[in-house]
């Protein structure tokens, strides 16, 4: 299994994200329809694993995030 791109960004495994506003993808929804997204995986979670905070494409160099990572790196 490939390592997560988010794990490369945050090698300690966790970070605090600043949430000025927030949208999210429910993990239960993603897992229910996971077969429709064969080249996508969740790279980071919040709310005890209920909300996907990052999505990683396996077939292209793209990562989508639902928080402000530029603030989390400070």
Backbone as a printed PyTorch tensor [residue, N CA C, xyz], in Angstrom:
tensor([[[  0.8400,  -1.1880,   0.0000],
         [  0.0000,   0.0000,   0.0000],
         [  0.8830,   1.2490,   0.0000]],

        [[  0.5320,   2.2160,  -0.8080],
         [  1.2940,   3.4580,  -0.8780],
         [  1.0830,   4.2840,   0.3740]],

        [[  2.1240,   4.9840,   0.7810],
         [  1.9890,   5.8960,   1.9120],
         [  1.1480,   7.0950,   1.5130]],

        [[  0.4860,   7.6580,   2.4530],
         [ -0.3440,   8.8250,   2.2270],
         [  0.5100,  10.0600,   1.9890]],

        [[  0.0940,  10.9080,   1.0760],
         [  0.7630,  12.1830,   0.8480],
         [  0.6950,  13.0230,   2.1200]],

        [[ -0.4340,  12.9860,   2.8020],
         [ -0.5840,  13.7440,   4.0440],
         [  0.3920,  13.2400,   5.1040]],

        [[  0.6890,  11.9550,   5.1230],
         [  1.6700,  11.4260,   6.0750],
         [  3.0510,  11.9880,   5.7960]],

        [[  3.3480,  12.2680,   4.5200],
         [  4.6170,  12.9110,   4.1820],
         [  4.6500,  14.3590,   4.6730]],

        [[  3.5110,  15.0500,   4.5810],
         [  3.4390,  16.4350,   5.0460],
         [  3.5280,  16.5270,   6.5650]],

        [[  2.9110,  15.5750,   7.2420],
         [  2.8150,  15.5840,   8.7080],
         [  3.3470,  14.2600,   9.2520]],

        [[  4.6600,  14.0700,   9.2900],
         [  5.2290,  12.7760,   9.6520],
         [  4.9320,  12.3280,  11.0830]],

        [[  4.5370,  13.2370,  11.9590],
         [  4.1810,  12.8400,  13.3280],
         [  2.8010,  12.2040,  13.3930]],

        [[  2.0560,  12.2920,  12.3180],
         [  0.7690,  11.6280,  12.2530],
         [ -0.4320,  12.4890,  12.5920]],

        [[ -0.2240,  13.6030,  13.2830],
         [ -1.3520,  14.4730,  13.6020],
         [ -0.9210,  15.9290,  13.4610]],

        [[ -1.8920,  16.7800,  13.2630],
         [ -1.6560,  18.2140,  13.2480],
         [ -2.9400,  18.9080,  13.6550]],

        [[ -2.8220,  20.1270,  14.0460],
         [ -4.0000,  20.9330,  14.3500],
         [ -4.2870,  21.8170,  13.1520]],

        [[ -5.4620,  21.7080,  12.6090],
         [ -5.8530,  22.5530,  11.4920],
         [ -6.7190,  23.6910,  11.9830]],

        [[ -6.5400,  24.8500,  11.4010],
         [ -7.3510,  26.0070,  11.7480],
         [ -8.6070,  25.9560,  10.8910]],

        [[ -9.7490,  26.0170,  11.5130],
         [-11.0180,  25.8760,  10.7930],
         [-11.8110,  27.1720,  10.8580]],

        [[-11.4600,  28.1280,   9.9910],
         [-12.2240,  29.3710,   9.9150],
         [-13.6160,  29.0980,   9.3470]],

        [[-13.6820,  28.2120,   8.4250],
         [-14.9290,  27.7080,   7.8690],
         [-14.6750,  26.2480,   7.5770]],

        [[-15.7300,  25.4900,   7.3920],
         [-15.4990,  24.0680,   7.2440],
         [-16.5930,  23.4220,   6.4100]],

        [[-16.1740,  22.6590,   5.4560],
         [-17.0390,  21.7460,   4.7330],
         [-16.4110,  20.3850,   4.9370]],

        [[-17.1420,  19.3620,   4.6870],
         [-16.5440,  18.0560,   4.8850],
         [-17.2200,  16.9900,   4.0580]],

        [[-16.5200,  15.9060,   3.9030],
         [-17.0640,  14.7190,   3.2520],
         [-17.2170,  13.6660,   4.3340]],

        [[-18.4340,  13.2150,   4.5110],
         [-18.6820,  12.1970,   5.5300],
         [-18.0290,  10.8840,   5.1200]],

        [[-17.2460,  10.3390,   6.0000],
         [-16.5270,   9.0920,   5.7220],
         [-17.5060,   7.9440,   5.5170]],

        [[-18.6120,   7.9230,   6.2470],
         [-19.5830,   6.8450,   6.0500],
         [-20.1490,   6.8640,   4.6270]],

        [[-20.3850,   8.0480,   4.0760],
         [-20.8550,   8.1620,   2.6930],
         [-19.7800,   7.6710,   1.7230]],

        [[-18.5440,   8.1300,   1.9160],
         [-17.4450,   7.7100,   1.0450],
         [-17.2960,   6.1840,   1.0620]],

        [[-17.3010,   5.5920,   2.2370],
         [-17.1160,   4.1350,   2.3320],
         [-18.2850,   3.3750,   1.7190]],

        [[-19.4790,   3.9210,   1.8260],
         [-20.6540,   3.2670,   1.2350],
         [-20.5350,   3.2000,  -0.2870]],

        [[-19.9510,   4.2360,  -0.8900],
         [-19.8350,   4.3100,  -2.3520],
         [-18.3890,   4.2440,  -2.8370]],

        [[-17.5160,   3.6770,  -2.0480],
         [-16.0850,   3.6490,  -2.3440],
         [-15.7600,   3.0460,  -3.7070]],

        [[-16.5260,   2.0620,  -4.1510],
         [-16.2450,   1.4280,  -5.4450],
         [-16.4270,   2.4000,  -6.6100]],

        [[-17.1550,   3.4830,  -6.4040],
         [-17.3190,   4.4930,  -7.4490],
         [-16.1080,   5.4120,  -7.5700]],

        [[-15.2120,   5.3390,  -6.5960],
         [-14.0370,   6.2150,  -6.5550],
         [-12.7540,   5.3820,  -6.4550]],

        [[-12.4390,   4.5640,  -7.4700],
         [-11.2970,   3.6420,  -7.3430],
         [ -9.9340,   4.3310,  -7.2640]],

        [[ -9.8220,   5.5560,  -7.7090],
         [ -8.5380,   6.2540,  -7.6890],
         [ -8.4760,   7.3440,  -6.6340]],

        [[ -9.2950,   7.2250,  -5.6140],
         [ -9.3740,   8.2300,  -4.5700],
         [ -9.2810,   7.5610,  -3.2090]],

        [[ -8.5560,   8.2020,  -2.3020],
         [ -8.5240,   7.7010,  -0.9270],
         [ -8.5230,   8.8820,   0.0320]],

        [[ -8.9920,   8.6030,   1.2320],
         [ -8.9810,   9.6160,   2.2860],
         [ -7.5940,   9.6240,   2.9010]],

        [[ -6.9880,  10.8140,   2.9980],
         [ -5.6310,  10.9150,   3.5290],
         [ -5.5620,  11.4580,   4.9440]],

        [[ -6.6390,  12.1130,   5.4090],
         [ -6.6570,  12.6630,   6.7670],
         [ -8.1030,  12.7500,   7.2460]],

        [[ -8.2730,  12.5600,   8.5330],
         [ -9.6050,  12.5370,   9.1450],
         [ -9.6780,  13.5220,  10.3060]],

        [[-10.9110,  13.8980,  10.6520],
         [-11.1660,  14.6250,  11.8980],
         [-12.4510,  14.0710,  12.5000]],

        [[-12.8260,  14.6350,  13.6380],
         [-14.0670,  14.2240,  14.3120],
         [-14.1120,  12.7080,  14.5070]],

        [[-13.0430,  12.1870,  15.1010],
         [-12.9590,  10.7490,  15.3980],
         [-13.1730,   9.8680,  14.1700]],

        [[-12.6470,  10.3130,  13.0300],
         [-12.7230,   9.5170,  11.8140],
         [-14.0170,   9.6530,  11.0410]],

        [[-14.8730,  10.5860,  11.4170],
         [-16.1640,  10.7400,  10.7310],
         [-16.1140,  11.7070,   9.5470]],

        [[-15.1380,  12.6170,   9.5300],
         [-15.0380,  13.6170,   8.4630],
         [-13.6960,  13.4560,   7.7410]],

        [[-13.7560,  13.4310,   6.4090],
         [-12.5360,  13.3780,   5.6010],
         [-11.9950,  14.7890,   5.4540]],

        [[-10.7660,  15.0030,   5.8770],
         [-10.1270,  16.3230,   5.7800],
         [ -9.2320,  16.4490,   4.5590]],

        [[ -8.7940,  15.3390,   3.9930],
         [ -8.0380,  15.4000,   2.7410],
         [ -8.3900,  14.2060,   1.8800]],

        [[ -8.3560,  14.4180,   0.5750],
         [ -8.5720,  13.3760,  -0.4110],
         [ -7.3600,  13.3410,  -1.3190]],

        [[ -6.8990,  12.1530,  -1.6360],
         [ -5.7180,  11.9760,  -2.4730],
         [ -6.0890,  11.1510,  -3.7000]],

        [[ -5.6790,  11.6390,  -4.8490],
         [ -5.8770,  10.8900,  -6.0750],
         [ -4.6890,   9.9530,  -6.2700]],

        [[ -4.9670,   8.7080,  -6.5860],
         [ -3.9070,   7.7190,  -6.7820],
         [ -3.3730,   7.7290,  -8.2100]],

        [[ -4.1400,   8.2790,  -9.1440],
         [ -3.7500,   8.2530, -10.5530],
         [ -3.2470,   9.6010, -11.0730]],

        [[ -3.0640,  10.5780, -10.1610],
         [ -2.5290,  11.8790, -10.5620],
         [ -1.9780,  12.6040,  -9.3430]],

        [[ -1.0930,  13.5550,  -9.5360],
         [ -0.5040,  14.2570,  -8.3930],
         [ -1.4270,  15.3700,  -7.8800]],

        [[ -2.4730,  14.9790,  -7.1710],
         [ -3.4360,  15.9580,  -6.6710],
         [ -3.9040,  15.5660,  -5.2750]],

        [[ -4.0040,  16.5700,  -4.4180],
         [ -4.5140,  16.3910,  -3.0640],
         [ -5.5130,  17.5150,  -2.8110]],

        [[ -6.6740,  17.1830,  -2.2760],
         [ -7.6490,  18.1840,  -1.8820],
         [ -7.7850,  18.1950,  -0.3700]],

        [[ -7.8520,  19.3760,   0.2140],
         [ -7.9840,  19.4750,   1.6700],
         [ -9.2080,  20.3030,   2.0290]],

        [[ -9.7470,  20.0740,   3.2350],
         [-10.9360,  20.7410,   3.7250],
         [-10.6250,  21.6520,   4.9090]],

        [[ -9.4140,  22.0940,   5.0240],
         [ -9.0120,  22.9710,   6.1260],
         [ -7.9150,  23.8810,   5.6070]],

        [[ -7.2870,  24.6560,   6.4520],
         [ -6.2330,  25.5760,   6.0450],
         [ -4.8630,  25.0220,   6.4210]],

        [[ -4.2540,  24.2020,   5.5540],
         [ -2.9730,  23.5850,   5.9040],
         [ -1.8440,  24.6080,   6.0570]],

        [[ -1.9520,  25.7470,   5.3980],
         [ -0.8940,  26.7510,   5.5250],
         [ -0.8460,  27.2920,   6.9500]],

        [[ -1.9380,  27.2960,   7.6540],
         [ -1.9660,  27.7260,   9.0470],
         [ -1.4730,  26.6160,   9.9740]],

        [[ -1.7220,  25.3720,   9.6060],
         [ -1.3370,  24.2370,  10.4530],
         [  0.1770,  24.0350,  10.4750]],

        [[  0.8650,  24.4880,   9.4440],
         [  2.3140,  24.2760,   9.3570],
         [  3.1120,  25.3090,  10.1520]],

        [[  2.4590,  26.3510,  10.6210],
         [  3.1560,  27.4110,  11.3600],
         [  3.5450,  26.9250,  12.7290]]])
